[in-house]
Amino acid sequence: MITSAFTTLARARLKQLGMSDHPVVVLPHPIASKRPEEVRSLAQGVVEEIAGRLLKDR
């Protein structure tokens, strides 16, 4: 899970590691300045996506 500002960097690093197909969940940038309830809402919006990706091959 990353913020949109780091998408290019994360994908480049994954490629270096031979993990180009590794899924990445992208949140809007920035999150550091958001209130706790805003961050909670963002997290709730992606929790099913993350769980689905973690459990996909099980």
C-alpha positions as CSV (number, residue, x, y, z in Angstrom):
1,M,0.0,0.0,0.0
2,I,1.4,3.3,-1.1
3,T,0.3,6.8,-1.9
4,S,-0.1,8.0,-5.5
5,A,3.1,10.1,-5.2
6,F,5.2,6.9,-4.9
7,T,3.5,4.7,-7.7
8,T,6.4,5.1,-10.2
9,L,9.0,4.5,-7.6
10,A,7.3,1.4,-6.2
11,R,6.7,-0.1,-9.6
12,A,10.4,0.5,-10.5
13,R,11.5,-1.2,-7.3
14,L,9.2,-4.1,-7.8
15,K,10.6,-4.6,-11.3
16,Q,14.2,-4.5,-9.9
17,L,13.1,-7.3,-7.5
18,G,11.6,-9.4,-10.3
19,M,8.1,-8.8,-8.9
20,S,6.6,-6.7,-11.6
21,D,3.2,-8.5,-11.2
22,H,3.0,-7.9,-7.5
23,P,-0.2,-6.0,-6.7
24,V,0.0,-2.5,-5.3
25,V,-2.8,-0.7,-3.6
26,V,-2.6,3.1,-4.2
27,L,-4.1,5.7,-1.8
28,P,-4.4,9.4,-2.6
29,H,-1.5,11.5,-1.6
30,P,-0.8,13.0,0.9
31,I,-2.2,11.2,3.9
32,A,0.1,12.7,6.6
33,S,-2.0,15.9,6.7
34,K,-5.4,14.1,7.0
35,R,-7.4,13.8,10.1
36,P,-7.6,10.3,11.7
37,E,-11.2,9.9,10.6
38,E,-10.2,10.6,7.0
39,V,-7.4,8.1,7.1
40,R,-9.8,5.6,8.7
41,S,-12.2,6.2,5.8
42,L,-9.4,5.7,3.2
43,A,-8.4,2.4,4.9
44,Q,-12.0,1.2,5.0
45,G,-12.2,1.9,1.3
46,V,-9.4,-0.5,0.5
47,V,-9.5,-3.2,3.1
48,E,-11.6,-5.5,1.0
49,E,-9.3,-5.0,-2.0
50,I,-6.3,-5.9,0.2
51,A,-7.9,-8.9,1.8
52,G,-9.0,-10.1,-1.6
53,R,-5.5,-9.9,-2.9
54,L,-4.0,-11.6,0.1
55,L,-6.5,-14.5,-0.1
56,K,-6.7,-14.7,-3.9
57,D,-4.6,-17.9,-4.4
58,R,-5.8,-19.7,-1.3
